[in-house]
Amino acid sequence: MKRVFGIRWKRVARLGLAALAGTVLALLTFLAYASWRYADNFAHPGCLGARESLEPQGYASEPIVIETTRGYQLRGWLTRGDRFPEAVIVVLPGISGNTQFAVPDAALLARAGFGTLIYEHRSCADPDLIHTGGYLEADDLVSTAEFLRARSDVRHVGVLGFSAGGTAALLAAAKTTRIEAVVAMGGFSSLDADILRTQAASDLVDRTILQMVVIILGLEMGVAPSEVSPAAHIAEIRPRPVLLIYGEHEADHGQALFSAALEPKELWIVPGVGHGGYREAFPREYEARIVGFFLSAFHLGP
């Protein structure tokens, strides 16, 4: 009986270990799949919105093609300002946004008399090109700044970017002095910190997924998310001015960037607002701050 009893327990133990191993394998598979889906959705959101110009707003728009340093072309439009035609501001929307989402801010700047340039996101130019939260988009912006400064009719180049566009603006300005002034709105201070920001309040499964997302995203982008860090490079923009605009409920990223930046710098925390919606919440102050910033940066008349 002892032998039979012992054999049964050994069998039960083996079955238990097999079940445990199966459970662990299933959990690991779930974690890997969830992490991959998160990273894939970040890198491949698709082209969001339509490719539109400022023509319907009443501003003549010149079609342009930007040759990037990475070998692909980006299509867009250049408008000439009626008061400050020599000053052109590049407007960048958020994640994979097409020019449709740049039109409202570009129109605001055009009304103030500035020239503007808007162009499609790399994912809109080629669906095989991934969104990187501003990292590779910064190289596209550097190419755009070079395109503008090669023109004899452009003396000043500025950038206004929202979210991933703001990240690209800061990273690009740290790479080239062709960009003389930057308005960055709602972007993260560093990509890995943005992904991992909920760790303290989440459970073990969530923390594991987020850590795996950082690894997978780094492999897909070809650069570690910790390297996609405007906070690490914003000081390199000095002595060119930076205006940071952030909602009250995302102020931690704005404060981190403001602390890392060197003068001249400004920070506007928009009361009662989250990610975006700054213009809608305070339209007059929004316009006054941005227009005044670029007028001062380019030493132009009021």
PAPAKOL-543112 format. One line per 3 residues: number of its first residue (from 1); their letters; for each residue x, y, z of C-alpha. Coordinates in nm, 2 decimals, always signed. Layout:
BEGIN
NUM> A> X/Y/Z; ... $
END
This chain:
BEGIN
1> MKR> +0.00/+0.00/+0.00; +0.28/+0.24/+0.08; +0.43/+0.19/-0.27 $
4> VFG> +0.09/+0.24/-0.43; +0.03/+0.55/-0.21; +0.37/+0.69/-0.29 $
7> IRW> +0.33/+0.63/-0.67; +0.00/+0.82/-0.66; +0.15/+1.11/-0.48 $
10> KRV> +0.44/+1.13/-0.72; +0.20/+1.12/-1.01; -0.01/+1.40/-0.85 $
13> ARL> +0.31/+1.60/-0.79; +0.42/+1.56/-1.16; +0.07/+1.67/-1.27 $
16> GLA> +0.09/+1.96/-1.04; +0.43/+2.07/-1.17; +0.31/+2.03/-1.52 $
19> ALA> +0.00/+2.25/-1.45; +0.22/+2.51/-1.28; +0.46/+2.51/-1.57 $
22> GTV> +0.16/+2.55/-1.81; +0.02/+2.84/-1.61; +0.36/+3.01/-1.60 $
25> LAL> +0.40/+2.96/-1.98; +0.05/+3.10/-2.04; +0.12/+3.40/-1.82 $
28> LTF> +0.45/+3.47/-2.00; +0.28/+3.44/-2.33; +0.01/+3.68/-2.22 $
31> LAY> +0.26/+3.93/-2.09; +0.47/+3.91/-2.41; +0.16/+3.95/-2.63 $
34> ASW> +0.02/+4.24/-2.43; +0.36/+4.41/-2.43; +0.40/+4.36/-2.81 $
37> RYA> +0.05/+4.50/-2.87; +0.12/+4.81/-2.67; +0.46/+4.87/-2.85 $
40> DNF> +0.31/+4.79/-3.19; +0.02/+5.03/-3.14; +0.27/+5.30/-3.04 $
43> AHP> +0.50/+5.25/-3.33; +0.23/+5.18/-3.59; -0.07/+5.41/-3.52 $
46> GCL> -0.12/+5.47/-3.90; -0.16/+5.80/-4.07; -0.41/+6.01/-3.87 $
49> GAR> -0.61/+6.27/-4.05; -0.60/+6.42/-4.40; -0.34/+6.61/-4.59 $
52> ESL> -0.47/+6.97/-4.60; -0.33/+7.31/-4.66; -0.42/+7.66/-4.55 $
55> EPQ> -0.58/+7.74/-4.88; -0.93/+7.70/-4.75; -0.84/+7.95/-4.47 $
58> GYA> -0.76/+8.21/-4.74; -0.38/+8.18/-4.74; -0.19/+8.10/-5.06 $
61> SEP> +0.01/+7.78/-5.00; +0.31/+7.67/-5.21; +0.34/+7.29/-5.24 $
64> IVI> +0.68/+7.18/-5.13; +0.87/+6.85/-5.10; +1.13/+6.79/-4.83 $
67> ETT> +1.41/+6.55/-4.90; +1.50/+6.39/-4.57; +1.84/+6.27/-4.46 $
70> RGY> +1.69/+5.92/-4.43; +1.60/+5.90/-4.80; +1.23/+5.95/-4.81 $
73> QLR> +1.02/+6.26/-4.91; +0.77/+6.45/-4.71; +0.50/+6.66/-4.88 $
76> GWL> +0.36/+6.98/-4.74; +0.29/+7.35/-4.79; +0.47/+7.68/-4.73 $
79> TRG> +0.27/+8.00/-4.68; +0.43/+8.34/-4.69; +0.34/+8.58/-4.41 $
82> DRF> +0.20/+8.92/-4.51; +0.38/+9.11/-4.23; +0.68/+8.89/-4.16 $
85> PEA> +0.74/+8.69/-4.48; +1.11/+8.63/-4.39; +1.00/+8.45/-4.06 $
88> VIV> +0.86/+8.09/-4.11; +0.73/+7.88/-3.83; +0.70/+7.50/-3.88 $
91> VLP> +0.39/+7.36/-3.71; +0.39/+6.99/-3.60; +0.09/+6.81/-3.47 $
94> GIS> +0.09/+6.51/-3.23; +0.13/+6.13/-3.29; +0.13/+6.05/-3.66 $
97> GNT> -0.08/+6.35/-3.73; -0.12/+6.46/-4.09; -0.13/+6.83/-4.18 $
100> QFA> -0.50/+6.86/-4.10; -0.41/+6.88/-3.73; -0.15/+7.15/-3.79 $
103> VPD> -0.39/+7.38/-3.97; -0.55/+7.55/-3.67; -0.22/+7.66/-3.52 $
106> AAL> -0.07/+7.74/-3.86; -0.37/+7.96/-3.93; -0.33/+8.14/-3.60 $
109> LAR> +0.03/+8.22/-3.69; -0.06/+8.32/-4.04; -0.32/+8.57/-3.91 $
112> AGF> -0.04/+8.72/-3.70; +0.16/+8.77/-4.03; +0.41/+8.49/-4.00 $
115> GTL> +0.50/+8.24/-4.27; +0.42/+7.88/-4.19; +0.53/+7.54/-4.31 $
118> IYE> +0.33/+7.22/-4.25; +0.41/+6.87/-4.38; +0.29/+6.52/-4.35 $
121> HRS> +0.41/+6.28/-4.08; +0.66/+6.01/-4.20; +0.39/+5.74/-4.14 $
124> CAD> +0.17/+5.93/-4.39; +0.44/+5.94/-4.65; +0.51/+5.57/-4.62 $
127> PDL> +0.30/+5.33/-4.40; +0.62/+5.12/-4.34; +0.78/+5.41/-4.16 $
130> IHT> +0.71/+5.40/-3.78; +0.61/+5.66/-3.53; +0.89/+5.71/-3.27 $
133> GGY> +0.74/+5.97/-3.04; +0.96/+6.24/-3.18; +1.30/+6.07/-3.21 $
136> LEA> +1.32/+6.00/-3.59; +1.07/+6.28/-3.65; +1.34/+6.52/-3.51 $
139> DDL> +1.56/+6.42/-3.81; +1.28/+6.51/-4.04; +1.25/+6.85/-3.88 $
142> VST> +1.62/+6.91/-3.91; +1.59/+6.84/-4.28; +1.29/+7.08/-4.30 $
145> AEF> +1.49/+7.36/-4.12; +1.78/+7.31/-4.37; +1.53/+7.33/-4.66 $
148> LRA> +1.40/+7.66/-4.53; +1.73/+7.82/-4.45; +1.85/+7.73/-4.80 $
151> RSD> +1.59/+7.97/-4.94; +1.71/+8.33/-4.99; +1.36/+8.46/-4.88 $
154> VRH> +1.37/+8.30/-4.53; +1.57/+8.46/-4.25; +1.41/+8.31/-3.94 $
157> VGV> +1.29/+7.96/-3.86; +1.08/+7.87/-3.56; +0.89/+7.56/-3.46 $
160> LGF> +0.56/+7.50/-3.28; +0.49/+7.14/-3.19; +0.23/+6.95/-2.99 $
163> SAG> +0.28/+6.63/-2.80; +0.52/+6.41/-3.01; +0.56/+6.72/-3.24 $
166> GTA> +0.68/+6.91/-2.93; +0.93/+6.63/-2.85; +1.05/+6.64/-3.21 $
169> ALL> +1.08/+7.02/-3.19; +1.30/+7.01/-2.88; +1.52/+6.73/-3.00 $
172> AAA> +1.57/+6.89/-3.34; +1.65/+7.23/-3.20; +1.92/+7.06/-2.99 $
175> KTT> +2.07/+6.93/-3.31; +2.07/+7.24/-3.53; +2.10/+7.61/-3.47 $
178> RIE> +1.89/+7.66/-3.79; +1.59/+7.65/-3.55; +1.59/+7.98/-3.36 $
181> AVV> +1.29/+7.94/-3.13; +1.07/+7.66/-3.01; +0.72/+7.64/-2.86 $
184> AMG> +0.68/+7.28/-2.73; +0.34/+7.17/-2.59; +0.23/+6.86/-2.40 $
187> GFS> +0.53/+6.64/-2.49; +0.69/+6.39/-2.25; +1.02/+6.47/-2.07 $
190> SLD> +1.15/+6.12/-2.16; +0.98/+5.83/-2.34; +1.08/+5.56/-2.09 $
193> ADI> +0.95/+5.78/-1.80; +0.63/+5.84/-1.98; +0.57/+5.46/-2.04 $
196> LRT> +0.66/+5.37/-1.69; +0.49/+5.66/-1.51; +0.21/+5.44/-1.38 $
199> QAA> +0.43/+5.17/-1.22; +0.41/+5.30/-0.87; +0.03/+5.27/-0.87 $
202> SDL> +0.00/+4.95/-1.07; +0.03/+4.58/-0.99; +0.31/+4.34/-1.07 $
205> VDR> +0.15/+4.23/-1.40; +0.12/+4.59/-1.52; +0.48/+4.67/-1.41 $
208> TIL> +0.61/+4.37/-1.60; +0.42/+4.46/-1.91; +0.55/+4.81/-1.91 $
211> QMV> +0.90/+4.70/-1.86; +0.87/+4.46/-2.15; +0.71/+4.74/-2.36 $
214> VII> +1.02/+4.95/-2.31; +1.24/+4.66/-2.43; +1.03/+4.58/-2.73 $
217> LGL> +0.98/+4.94/-2.83; +1.36/+4.99/-2.82; +1.41/+4.70/-3.05 $
220> EMG> +1.15/+4.82/-3.29; +1.28/+5.18/-3.30; +1.65/+5.09/-3.30 $
223> VAP> +1.71/+5.31/-2.99; +1.64/+5.27/-2.62; +1.34/+5.48/-2.51 $
226> SEV> +1.56/+5.63/-2.24; +1.75/+5.79/-2.52; +1.43/+5.97/-2.64 $
229> SPA> +1.46/+6.23/-2.38; +1.40/+6.60/-2.45; +1.49/+6.66/-2.08 $
232> AHI> +1.85/+6.53/-2.15; +1.90/+6.77/-2.44; +1.69/+7.08/-2.39 $
235> AEI> +1.98/+7.27/-2.23; +2.16/+7.24/-2.56; +1.91/+7.48/-2.72 $
238> RPR> +2.05/+7.78/-2.53; +2.08/+8.07/-2.60; +1.78/+8.02/-2.83 $
241> PVL> +1.44/+8.07/-2.64; +1.20/+7.80/-2.55; +0.83/+7.83/-2.45 $
244> LIY> +0.67/+7.53/-2.28; +0.30/+7.49/-2.27; +0.14/+7.22/-2.05 $
247> GEH> -0.20/+7.15/-1.90; -0.24/+7.15/-1.53; -0.29/+6.77/-1.53 $
250> EAD> +0.03/+6.70/-1.72; +0.24/+6.96/-1.55; +0.50/+6.72/-1.42 $
253> HGQ> +0.65/+6.68/-1.77; +0.65/+7.05/-1.82; +0.81/+7.12/-1.49 $
256> ALF> +1.08/+6.86/-1.56; +1.16/+7.01/-1.89; +1.16/+7.37/-1.76 $
259> SAA> +1.40/+7.27/-1.48; +1.64/+7.11/-1.73; +1.62/+7.40/-1.97 $
262> LEP> +1.85/+7.70/-1.95; +1.75/+8.07/-2.00; +1.58/+8.21/-2.20 $
265> KEL> +1.29/+7.99/-2.11; +0.92/+8.02/-2.03; +0.66/+7.78/-1.89 $
268> WIV> +0.28/+7.83/-1.90; +0.08/+7.58/-1.70; -0.28/+7.60/-1.84 $
271> PGV> -0.53/+7.57/-1.55; -0.79/+7.30/-1.56; -0.66/+7.14/-1.88 $
274> GHG> -0.51/+6.79/-1.95; -0.33/+6.69/-2.26; -0.42/+6.95/-2.53 $
277> GYR> -0.71/+7.18/-2.54; -0.50/+7.49/-2.44; -0.62/+7.70/-2.73 $
280> EAF> -0.98/+7.61/-2.67; -0.96/+7.68/-2.29; -0.79/+8.02/-2.32 $
283> PRE> -0.79/+8.13/-2.68; -0.68/+8.49/-2.64; -0.40/+8.41/-2.39 $
286> YEA> -0.29/+8.12/-2.60; -0.25/+8.33/-2.91; -0.10/+8.63/-2.73 $
289> RIV> +0.17/+8.41/-2.56; +0.27/+8.23/-2.88; +0.27/+8.53/-3.11 $
292> GFF> +0.45/+8.74/-2.85; +0.71/+8.47/-2.80; +0.80/+8.45/-3.17 $
295> LSA> +0.80/+8.83/-3.22; +1.04/+8.86/-2.93; +1.25/+8.57/-3.04 $
298> FHL> +1.29/+8.70/-3.40; +1.33/+9.07/-3.28; +1.03/+9.17/-3.49 $
301> GP> +0.79/+9.46/-3.44; +0.46/+9.41/-3.25 $
END
